[in-house]
Amino acid sequence: MNTVSDEELVRKAQAGSDAHFNILVDRHTPTVYRLALGITGKRQEAEDIVQETFVKIYVNLQRYSPSKAKFKTWLLTVARNQSINVFRSLKRRTSRLLVDYDVDRLSPDIGDNPVAQSYRNPEQMLSLRQETARTQSAVKQLPERQRTALLLKAQEGMTYEEIASIMKTSVSSVESLIFRARRKLLEILE
């Protein structure tokens, strides 16, 4: 089923096939989770957002039209909106912009990471974790729109056009957001 396009899976799901919808869920859960985690900074909320996003997609599946957008674009737009709503709620509840990352919990499979595996020395592993935490902390300091654009580009490998569609903005705005995000990250990390 990996060769079947998202749009074909959606068409079959719209015709009533839960099995085809489940394939879409399996295919896109990691992407939605990474985006949600990048925006909210909280594992539990990101997991909840994944569920809420796919429930919304399922309920509104008949409204999806491939002529308007790619399925992935539509899905990530819903996920982004869900994430922003949760992030705003978290911000109000905690009265602070930044939330604490637990590096060990955020990257539980660091041992499976080929880069991390190359660091057999505990001091090198500690250094890698500290650098990861420092980078994650810097990303948290970015404004939401810069952070979202950067995560979609860097983590998901999306094109500027796809990001613009998800964020409901122009390609030049996305380019500017990513440029400013990278510049600000460099300032923070220096």
C-alpha positions as CSV (number, residue, x, y, z in Angstrom):
1,M,0.0,0.0,0.0
2,N,3.0,2.3,0.2
3,T,2.7,2.9,-3.6
4,V,-0.9,4.0,-3.4
5,S,-1.2,7.8,-3.3
6,D,-2.8,9.6,-0.4
7,E,-5.5,10.9,-2.7
8,E,-6.4,7.4,-3.8
9,L,-6.6,6.2,-0.2
10,V,-8.8,9.2,0.7
11,R,-11.1,8.4,-2.3
12,K,-11.5,4.8,-1.0
13,A,-12.0,6.0,2.6
14,Q,-14.6,8.5,1.4
15,A,-16.4,5.5,-0.2
16,G,-16.5,3.9,3.3
17,S,-13.2,1.9,3.7
18,D,-12.0,2.3,7.2
19,A,-9.0,0.1,6.3
20,H,-7.8,2.8,3.8
21,F,-8.3,5.5,6.3
22,N,-6.2,3.6,8.8
23,I,-3.4,3.4,6.2
24,L,-3.5,7.2,6.0
25,V,-3.4,7.4,9.8
26,D,-0.4,5.1,10.0
27,R,1.4,6.9,7.1
28,H,1.0,10.4,8.6
29,T,1.0,10.0,12.3
30,P,4.8,10.6,12.7
31,T,4.6,13.8,10.7
32,V,1.6,15.1,12.6
33,Y,3.2,14.2,15.9
34,R,6.5,16.0,15.1
35,L,4.6,19.1,14.1
36,A,2.5,19.1,17.2
37,L,5.4,18.4,19.5
38,G,7.4,21.2,17.8
39,I,4.6,23.7,18.3
40,T,3.5,22.7,21.8
41,G,6.7,21.3,23.3
42,K,4.8,18.7,25.3
43,R,4.6,15.0,24.5
44,Q,1.2,14.3,26.0
45,E,-0.4,17.3,24.2
46,A,1.2,16.3,20.9
47,E,-0.2,12.7,21.3
48,D,-3.6,14.2,22.0
49,I,-3.3,16.5,19.0
50,V,-2.6,13.6,16.7
51,Q,-5.8,11.9,17.9
52,E,-7.9,15.0,17.6
53,T,-6.5,15.8,14.2
54,F,-7.3,12.4,12.7
55,V,-10.8,12.5,14.3
56,K,-11.4,15.9,12.7
57,I,-10.1,14.6,9.4
58,Y,-12.3,11.5,9.6
59,V,-15.4,13.5,10.4
60,N,-14.7,16.0,7.6
61,L,-13.3,13.5,5.1
62,Q,-16.3,14.0,2.7
63,R,-15.4,17.7,2.5
64,Y,-11.8,17.0,1.2
65,S,-11.2,17.7,-2.4
66,P,-7.9,16.9,-4.1
67,S,-8.5,19.8,-6.5
68,K,-8.1,22.2,-3.6
69,A,-5.0,20.8,-1.9
70,K,-2.9,17.7,-1.4
71,F,-4.1,15.5,1.4
72,K,-0.9,16.0,3.3
73,T,-1.3,19.8,3.1
74,W,-4.9,19.6,4.3
75,L,-3.9,17.3,7.1
76,L,-1.0,19.4,8.3
77,T,-3.2,22.5,8.2
78,V,-5.7,20.9,10.5
79,A,-2.8,19.6,12.7
80,R,-1.2,23.1,12.9
81,N,-4.5,24.7,13.9
82,Q,-5.1,22.1,16.6
83,S,-1.5,22.6,17.8
84,I,-1.8,26.3,18.0
85,N,-5.1,26.1,19.9
86,V,-3.5,23.7,22.4
87,F,-0.3,25.9,22.6
88,R,-2.4,29.0,23.4
89,S,-4.3,27.1,26.0
90,L,-1.0,25.9,27.6
91,K,0.3,29.4,27.5
92,R,-2.7,30.7,29.3
93,R,-2.6,27.9,31.9
94,T,1.1,28.2,32.6
95,S,1.4,32.0,32.0
96,R,4.7,31.5,30.3
97,L,5.7,31.1,26.6
98,L,8.4,28.4,27.0
99,V,7.8,24.9,28.4
100,D,10.5,22.6,29.6
101,Y,11.7,19.8,27.4
102,D,12.8,16.5,29.0
103,V,15.5,15.6,26.5
104,D,15.5,11.9,27.5
105,R,11.8,11.7,27.0
106,L,11.7,13.7,23.8
107,S,14.3,11.5,22.2
108,P,13.6,8.1,23.9
109,D,15.3,6.1,21.1
110,I,18.5,8.1,20.9
111,G,20.3,4.8,21.0
112,D,18.7,4.0,17.6
113,N,20.0,7.2,16.2
114,P,23.0,6.5,13.9
115,V,24.6,9.8,15.0
116,A,24.1,9.1,18.6
117,Q,25.4,5.5,18.2
118,S,28.7,6.9,16.9
119,Y,29.1,8.5,20.4
120,R,30.0,5.4,22.4
121,N,31.9,7.5,25.0
122,P,29.6,8.7,27.8
123,E,31.1,12.2,27.7
124,Q,30.4,12.5,24.0
125,M,26.8,11.2,24.6
126,L,26.3,13.8,27.3
127,S,27.7,16.5,25.1
128,L,25.3,15.5,22.3
129,R,22.3,15.5,24.7
130,Q,23.3,19.0,26.0
131,E,23.6,20.3,22.5
132,T,20.3,18.8,21.5
133,A,18.6,20.4,24.6
134,R,20.3,23.7,23.8
135,T,19.0,23.6,20.2
136,Q,15.5,22.6,21.3
137,S,15.5,25.4,23.8
138,A,16.5,27.8,21.1
139,V,13.7,26.6,18.8
140,K,11.2,27.1,21.6
141,Q,12.2,30.8,21.7
142,L,11.1,31.4,18.1
143,P,7.8,33.0,17.5
144,E,5.1,30.4,16.6
145,R,5.0,31.2,12.8
146,Q,8.8,31.1,12.5
147,R,9.0,27.9,14.5
148,T,6.2,26.2,12.4
149,A,7.7,27.2,9.1
150,L,11.2,26.0,10.2
151,L,9.9,22.7,11.5
152,L,7.9,22.0,8.3
153,K,11.0,22.7,6.2
154,A,13.7,21.1,8.3
155,Q,11.9,18.1,9.8
156,E,9.3,17.4,7.1
157,G,11.3,18.5,4.1
158,M,8.3,20.3,2.7
159,T,8.6,22.9,-0.1
160,Y,8.0,26.6,0.4
161,E,4.8,26.2,-1.6
162,E,3.5,23.4,0.6
163,I,4.3,25.4,3.8
164,A,2.6,28.5,2.4
165,S,-0.5,26.5,1.7
166,I,-0.5,25.0,5.2
167,M,0.1,28.3,6.9
168,K,-2.2,30.2,4.6
169,T,0.4,32.7,3.5
170,S,2.5,33.5,0.5
171,V,5.7,31.7,-0.5
172,S,7.7,34.9,0.0
173,S,6.4,35.1,3.6
174,V,7.4,31.5,4.2
175,E,10.9,32.3,2.8
176,S,11.1,35.3,5.1
177,L,9.9,33.4,8.2
178,I,12.5,30.6,7.6
179,F,15.2,33.1,7.0
180,R,14.4,35.1,10.2
181,A,14.0,31.8,12.2
182,R,17.5,30.6,11.1
183,R,19.0,34.0,11.8
184,K,17.4,34.1,15.3
185,L,18.6,30.6,16.0
186,L,22.1,31.5,15.2
187,E,21.9,34.6,17.5
188,I,20.5,32.5,20.3
189,L,23.1,29.7,19.9
190,E,26.1,31.9,19.7
